[in-house]
Amino acid sequence: MMIDKEMNMTTFDFGYGPVPAHQHSNGGGWVAATAKVADTAYVGPDAQVYGNAQVYDDARVFDDARVYGDAQVYDNARVFCDALVYDNARVYDNALVFDDACVFDDAQVFYNAKVFDNANKDFDTEDMFIEMNSKRYKLVEVE
């Protein structure tokens, strides 16, 4: 393990081999040197932020959640449980992404929306739900 004393940097394997990383000061989760996480954001001890991902404002990533690629989580958004947010996805406002949900590509989850259960995990439309304004919507694939 290599440690950079000035930046408190070491290496961590996010699944693609060790890369320069550090544990975030607010929560202790792992953040790759290429990712950006604001001091005001929270990254829980088992959460990971890597690639060129950004987490800022009062956003929280915790449990075993992962944010990576060019994804952004900000405002008061929450990503938790085993949720994944990646590619160019955006999660913001007061949105929640949790359970085994995946938000990816150019998807945007915002306002008070909730993406949960197994939404998008295996591309199975039977398990895809979004909750918004206290109403639960089942997503249906249209050809």
Buried (B, 14 or more C-beta within 10 A) or exposed (E): EEEEEEEEBBBBEBEEEEBBBBBBEBBEBBBBBBBBBBEEBBBBEBBBBBBBBBBBEEBBBBBEBBBBBBBBBBBEBBBBBBBBBBBBBBBBBEBBBBBBBBBBEEBBBBEEBBBBBBBBBEEEEEBBBBBBEEEEEEBEEEE
